[in-house]
């Protein structure tokens, strides 16, 4: 009798396990059949009605059934858990094409980026940055740089005047003089900053930026200046570019040179960027004129130096293919955000 | 300066460069005479030929047009529709063939005009770039050869260089000078014009006196009689016009020709107008007036060097001639001046009066004092030849103190050291000779003397450059320097700007850069009264720094604040559809201080509009969002312990209820606020605008490194919330500070709720605070917490009249 019941329970409970659709369902099956008050446990209690000798045999069967159910349960449970987990993952799917919460993208101004890049290159050679007044004494902007009053070199730069003695500096070169007057030698300084000339069109702005550099030691040569600027060109434009010096004239250097870099766009074969010349003008430079040392109270027989000046707008225009200098001061976000 | 290849070729044989103009150009460029442009006439007139009109018929469909059959050589006949009226059959004309392009840029193609095919164009002088105006097409001489290139017919086979001559190379401002430079560079001989002055017989009919030999070290003259002033011969006209000078008459043109030839400006006076036939060189009398050739009157201050006749001023020396004594059609007798004026005096006078002449340009750069007689004689010879004059056999040449160039001592090893490569003595000496320098050896030393026309060579460094230049800068090797001494400190101005820029650009702001000059009108209107800005810790002088010669009204002062510029940037972007944005600028502002000027580095920020957000609706006011950015920056820069002060008046352009001054200790460092609605209304900005400006100099003054690290509290912290109902006008910050200052166990406090609405009594608001409470000696018991909380409530009630909600 009890054996039959046991058989029935076995079938019923296994079917119920198989039919369970969730872990909670499955747990209910456990409670119903082999929980403390479950049907199998209740049947166990009826064992008392059995003849004594049959009891061990029956008890064994019941335990076997319990073990069987446990293992069926575990198996079912893990498969249900797996299903439930995958259902949960499916439910938690996120459209990864959606944006995160919006954060503005910032950008450094391209002229700042180029300035910082140049500073970093020369800092590696031991140069340090310096700053100077934008409203400069005529003396520092011209006379100390070997450009006396009524010298034709003054025509090279159309000057904004503030009063008899002050101008808006037309070049960053006065920064050299301040360093020569104030600092100990040897000296390696860089002077980035704004300069002003009475001029305004597509390629000329009344205010633009230059980077001045000066290296002073007991003996320096044009060859070292060329080495330094060639290193700069390679770092800034790419290791394949070549450097060319052309004779030029600056009142505060002798000898003087214009520095060209082989066109980074076409490699020197000629293109629009380099006006089909194969070369890009990047800087003016030269060995410090003895009169400049003299004016600054430095013994030109003991000390020598070289200096260079480059146009930051020009370098940025070449590097980024910008053809209108006015874009730099319009501050249009559509322009600026391209540099973020 | 524009230079003619054909003309150069007369003084130095360059015929081998005719086919390779570009290599000649690069020789000049590499010698420091940069060729900026090359204009090849043969290319300019490519496919433009001489043609002959075989037949001319009326256009069937247009009254004003004719249809011509034009022979263009080798049996080819083109049908060309023409709109001119001055041509007839058998005329020789200029034909631009299809595929050619005219000097004015017009491209000629096969086309159909009112149904008639036309292959080419008959050209006018204007279209060929030969004259400013022309009526009808150009009709050539009958003997013109059909099919000949027009450039060859018209003798337009020259090449022109536009040269950038640096101020030190006055000697290259002429064809002879440039030929001489090429002779040095190429090692060639020169061939200069020869003058036989020995045959001149006429009497010198003038006297000369030079009072200011310091300003006019040399002055020479001849007189020429019975000249016939007339238009110049064609070759002379063409040569001057090709180089950009207008032809005036044979005499004036010859002086100009010689100026372009030798670089020496000359002046021809009409002798009849020189009173007492006398010329006197002297400085002006103060208060005197002088009227120039172009009838402009100048008032003289006494510093100008003048040319006088027996009574009156007749020229501003070296700058411009007088209206009273110039050569005119009726002139028969000339006084020819050839002089060396000191460059500075010419430059000063020309600049003072704003006169730009070719003469002043050359004199102020320095002409060759050694060449005066040669040039005078050359000019007289040409006038005798082309204006039939009789030149005086005598001349005057006042030159009592001949100008000398310096003896420059230099050692070859100095040149080698400066250039960084070794030099053979032979190469050095040959280079000096090529430059026409005299040299001798004195032991190890060379004593070098440059020719007078190279007055720019005066010290040994000049010789270093000359050697490298003539040999070619390509010979200079590239060496890396050995830097001695430790690198020095970086400029704080640069470094702090870089740090601020780095942080703000990472924090979502874009960097702007504006001109350092600004409009006085706009600044005044926008900034209003500056008292509040001064109270906020920014420096201003009573008056802004004015520019004497501004580009325009828009840029007439040096800016005193960065904010007006950023506001303009906002308008620029807003009007181009940027509904939101945040930008900053780091830059100098300027002020006047007695006789000097100061610049102060500032930082300004502006933000406007709101970005629609998918995930959360961002209700924070713009000004508080900007305040957040500023605070993050302050922490990044190590500036702690700052406070926002609202007790002072607002600047005029800010919303009087939405602004604060930034305060650190007792110092004010700047301000933040919302734009006054007056401005957003005026400029139709339909979203809120926040702006701020700070002094970076003050930031640096307060820079602090981190204090010693605080030990961590081993006892747990507890959070407690308190909600108070307070007066509408009470600043949450004041309440927070009160709690922090009076209850040391409260380590942090922040506002987590703000409510102002109908459920509250009028004039009240509800503020919820979340406090972090801890004790360094023990874990706080519930009882201790409750009693602390009660003390806080009582304190706040007493201090602020608040009630617990």
HADDOCK unambig.tbl for C-alpha pairs under 7 A between the chains (distance, minus, plus):
assign (segid A and resid 101 and name CA) (segid B and resid 613 and name CA) 6.83 0.50 0.50
assign (segid A and resid 101 and name CA) (segid B and resid 614 and name CA) 6.98 0.50 0.50
assign (segid A and resid 101 and name CA) (segid B and resid 615 and name CA) 5.91 0.50 0.50
assign (segid A and resid 102 and name CA) (segid B and resid 613 and name CA) 6.37 0.50 0.50
assign (segid A and resid 103 and name CA) (segid B and resid 508 and name CA) 6.96 0.50 0.50
assign (segid A and resid 104 and name CA) (segid B and resid 508 and name CA) 4.56 0.50 0.50
assign (segid A and resid 105 and name CA) (segid B and resid 508 and name CA) 4.40 0.50 0.50
assign (segid A and resid 105 and name CA) (segid B and resid 509 and name CA) 6.71 0.50 0.50
assign (segid A and resid 106 and name CA) (segid B and resid 505 and name CA) 4.34 0.50 0.50
assign (segid A and resid 106 and name CA) (segid B and resid 506 and name CA) 5.79 0.50 0.50
assign (segid A and resid 106 and name CA) (segid B and resid 507 and name CA) 6.44 0.50 0.50
assign (segid A and resid 106 and name CA) (segid B and resid 508 and name CA) 3.76 0.50 0.50
assign (segid A and resid 106 and name CA) (segid B and resid 509 and name CA) 4.15 0.50 0.50
assign (segid A and resid 106 and name CA) (segid B and resid 510 and name CA) 4.61 0.50 0.50
assign (segid A and resid 107 and name CA) (segid B and resid 505 and name CA) 4.82 0.50 0.50
assign (segid A and resid 107 and name CA) (segid B and resid 509 and name CA) 6.48 0.50 0.50
assign (segid A and resid 107 and name CA) (segid B and resid 510 and name CA) 4.64 0.50 0.50
assign (segid A and resid 107 and name CA) (segid B and resid 511 and name CA) 6.11 0.50 0.50
assign (segid A and resid 108 and name CA) (segid B and resid 501 and name CA) 6.68 0.50 0.50
assign (segid A and resid 108 and name CA) (segid B and resid 505 and name CA) 5.77 0.50 0.50
assign (segid A and resid 108 and name CA) (segid B and resid 510 and name CA) 6.19 0.50 0.50
assign (segid A and resid 108 and name CA) (segid B and resid 511 and name CA) 5.14 0.50 0.50
assign (segid A and resid 109 and name CA) (segid B and resid 511 and name CA) 5.04 0.50 0.50
assign (segid A and resid 109 and name CA) (segid B and resid 512 and name CA) 6.13 0.50 0.50
assign (segid A and resid 126 and name CA) (segid B and resid 487 and name CA) 5.06 0.50 0.50
assign (segid A and resid 127 and name CA) (segid B and resid 487 and name CA) 6.37 0.50 0.50
assign (segid A and resid 128 and name CA) (segid B and resid 487 and name CA) 6.62 0.50 0.50
assign (segid A and resid 128 and name CA) (segid B and resid 488 and name CA) 5.87 0.50 0.50
assign (segid A and resid 128 and name CA) (segid B and resid 489 and name CA) 6.32 0.50 0.50
assign (segid A and resid 128 and name CA) (segid B and resid 490 and name CA) 5.02 0.50 0.50
assign (segid A and resid 129 and name CA) (segid B and resid 490 and name CA) 5.00 0.50 0.50
assign (segid A and resid 129 and name CA) (segid B and resid 491 and name CA) 5.16 0.50 0.50
assign (segid A and resid 130 and name CA) (segid B and resid 490 and name CA) 6.85 0.50 0.50
assign (segid A and resid 130 and name CA) (segid B and resid 491 and name CA) 4.96 0.50 0.50
assign (segid A and resid 131 and name CA) (segid B and resid 491 and name CA) 6.54 0.50 0.50
assign (segid A and resid 131 and name CA) (segid B and resid 493 and name CA) 6.90 0.50 0.50
assign (segid A and resid 133 and name CA) (segid B and resid 599 and name CA) 6.95 0.50 0.50
assign (segid A and resid 135 and name CA) (segid B and resid 597 and name CA) 6.95 0.50 0.50
assign (segid A and resid 150 and name CA) (segid B and resid 344 and name CA) 5.44 0.50 0.50
assign (segid A and resid 150 and name CA) (segid B and resid 347 and name CA) 6.12 0.50 0.50
assign (segid A and resid 150 and name CA) (segid B and resid 348 and name CA) 5.87 0.50 0.50
assign (segid A and resid 151 and name CA) (segid B and resid 344 and name CA) 6.78 0.50 0.50
assign (segid A and resid 152 and name CA) (segid B and resid 167 and name CA) 6.06 0.50 0.50
assign (segid A and resid 152 and name CA) (segid B and resid 364 and name CA) 6.84 0.50 0.50
assign (segid A and resid 152 and name CA) (segid B and resid 365 and name CA) 6.29 0.50 0.50
assign (segid A and resid 153 and name CA) (segid B and resid 167 and name CA) 5.89 0.50 0.50
assign (segid A and resid 160 and name CA) (segid B and resid 547 and name CA) 6.81 0.50 0.50
assign (segid A and resid 160 and name CA) (segid B and resid 549 and name CA) 5.97 0.50 0.50
assign (segid A and resid 160 and name CA) (segid B and resid 550 and name CA) 6.95 0.50 0.50
assign (segid A and resid 161 and name CA) (segid B and resid 547 and name CA) 6.02 0.50 0.50
assign (segid A and resid 161 and name CA) (segid B and resid 548 and name CA) 5.34 0.50 0.50
assign (segid A and resid 161 and name CA) (segid B and resid 549 and name CA) 6.27 0.50 0.50
assign (segid A and resid 162 and name CA) (segid B and resid 546 and name CA) 6.39 0.50 0.50
assign (segid A and resid 162 and name CA) (segid B and resid 547 and name CA) 4.89 0.50 0.50
assign (segid A and resid 162 and name CA) (segid B and resid 548 and name CA) 5.39 0.50 0.50
assign (segid A and resid 163 and name CA) (segid B and resid 548 and name CA) 6.90 0.50 0.50
assign (segid A and resid 186 and name CA) (segid B and resid 484 and name CA) 6.92 0.50 0.50
assign (segid A and resid 186 and name CA) (segid B and resid 485 and name CA) 6.62 0.50 0.50
assign (segid A and resid 198 and name CA) (segid B and resid 551 and name CA) 6.69 0.50 0.50
assign (segid A and resid 207 and name CA) (segid B and resid 515 and name CA) 6.32 0.50 0.50
assign (segid A and resid 220 and name CA) (segid B and resid 418 and name CA) 6.66 0.50 0.50
assign (segid A and resid 221 and name CA) (segid B and resid 417 and name CA) 6.36 0.50 0.50
assign (segid A and resid 221 and name CA) (segid B and resid 418 and name CA) 4.50 0.50 0.50
assign (segid A and resid 221 and name CA) (segid B and resid 419 and name CA) 5.25 0.50 0.50
assign (segid A and resid 221 and name CA) (segid B and resid 420 and name CA) 5.26 0.50 0.50
assign (segid A and resid 222 and name CA) (segid B and resid 418 and name CA) 6.10 0.50 0.50
assign (segid A and resid 222 and name CA) (segid B and resid 419 and name CA) 4.84 0.50 0.50
assign (segid A and resid 222 and name CA) (segid B and resid 420 and name CA) 6.20 0.50 0.50
assign (segid A and resid 223 and name CA) (segid B and resid 419 and name CA) 5.91 0.50 0.50
assign (segid A and resid 223 and name CA) (segid B and resid 420 and name CA) 5.02 0.50 0.50
assign (segid A and resid 223 and name CA) (segid B and resid 476 and name CA) 5.66 0.50 0.50
assign (segid A and resid 223 and name CA) (segid B and resid 477 and name CA) 5.25 0.50 0.50
assign (segid A and resid 223 and name CA) (segid B and resid 478 and name CA) 5.03 0.50 0.50
assign (segid A and resid 223 and name CA) (segid B and resid 479 and name CA) 5.43 0.50 0.50
assign (segid A and resid 224 and name CA) (segid B and resid 478 and name CA) 6.09 0.50 0.50
assign (segid A and resid 224 and name CA) (segid B and resid 479 and name CA) 4.56 0.50 0.50
assign (segid A and resid 224 and name CA) (segid B and resid 480 and name CA) 5.38 0.50 0.50
assign (segid A and resid 224 and name CA) (segid B and resid 481 and name CA) 5.40 0.50 0.50
assign (segid A and resid 226 and name CA) (segid B and resid 478 and name CA) 5.20 0.50 0.50
assign (segid A and resid 226 and name CA) (segid B and resid 479 and name CA) 7.00 0.50 0.50
assign (segid A and resid 227 and name CA) (segid B and resid 478 and name CA) 4.02 0.50 0.50
assign (segid A and resid 227 and name CA) (segid B and resid 479 and name CA) 4.54 0.50 0.50
assign (segid A and resid 227 and name CA) (segid B and resid 480 and name CA) 5.11 0.50 0.50
assign (segid A and resid 228 and name CA) (segid B and resid 480 and name CA) 6.10 0.50 0.50
assign (segid A and resid 244 and name CA) (segid B and resid 474 and name CA) 6.85 0.50 0.50
assign (segid A and resid 245 and name CA) (segid B and resid 473 and name CA) 5.76 0.50 0.50
assign (segid A and resid 245 and name CA) (segid B and resid 474 and name CA) 6.75 0.50 0.50
assign (segid A and resid 246 and name CA) (segid B and resid 30 and name CA) 5.40 0.50 0.50
assign (segid A and resid 246 and name CA) (segid B and resid 32 and name CA) 6.14 0.50 0.50
assign (segid A and resid 246 and name CA) (segid B and resid 473 and name CA) 6.14 0.50 0.50
assign (segid A and resid 247 and name CA) (segid B and resid 30 and name CA) 6.52 0.50 0.50
assign (segid A and resid 247 and name CA) (segid B and resid 31 and name CA) 5.90 0.50 0.50
assign (segid A and resid 247 and name CA) (segid B and resid 32 and name CA) 4.29 0.50 0.50
assign (segid A and resid 247 and name CA) (segid B and resid 469 and name CA) 6.08 0.50 0.50
assign (segid A and resid 247 and name CA) (segid B and resid 473 and name CA) 6.97 0.50 0.50
assign (segid A and resid 248 and name CA) (segid B and resid 32 and name CA) 5.05 0.50 0.50
assign (segid A and resid 249 and name CA) (segid B and resid 166 and name CA) 6.07 0.50 0.50
assign (segid A and resid 249 and name CA) (segid B and resid 168 and name CA) 6.95 0.50 0.50
assign (segid A and resid 254 and name CA) (segid B and resid 461 and name CA) 5.88 0.50 0.50
assign (segid A and resid 254 and name CA) (segid B and resid 462 and name CA) 6.29 0.50 0.50
assign (segid A and resid 254 and name CA) (segid B and resid 465 and name CA) 6.56 0.50 0.50
assign (segid A and resid 255 and name CA) (segid B and resid 461 and name CA) 6.62 0.50 0.50
assign (segid A and resid 255 and name CA) (segid B and resid 462 and name CA) 6.62 0.50 0.50
assign (segid A and resid 255 and name CA) (segid B and resid 464 and name CA) 6.70 0.50 0.50
assign (segid A and resid 255 and name CA) (segid B and resid 465 and name CA) 4.48 0.50 0.50
assign (segid A and resid 329 and name CA) (segid B and resid 513 and name CA) 5.65 0.50 0.50
assign (segid A and resid 329 and name CA) (segid B and resid 514 and name CA) 5.24 0.50 0.50
assign (segid A and resid 330 and name CA) (segid B and resid 569 and name CA) 6.97 0.50 0.50
assign (segid A and resid 331 and name CA) (segid B and resid 512 and name CA) 5.47 0.50 0.50
assign (segid A and resid 331 and name CA) (segid B and resid 513 and name CA) 6.84 0.50 0.50
assign (segid A and resid 331 and name CA) (segid B and resid 569 and name CA) 6.13 0.50 0.50
assign (segid A and resid 332 and name CA) (segid B and resid 573 and name CA) 5.90 0.50 0.50
assign (segid A and resid 333 and name CA) (segid B and resid 573 and name CA) 6.67 0.50 0.50
assign (segid A and resid 336 and name CA) (segid B and resid 510 and name CA) 6.90 0.50 0.50
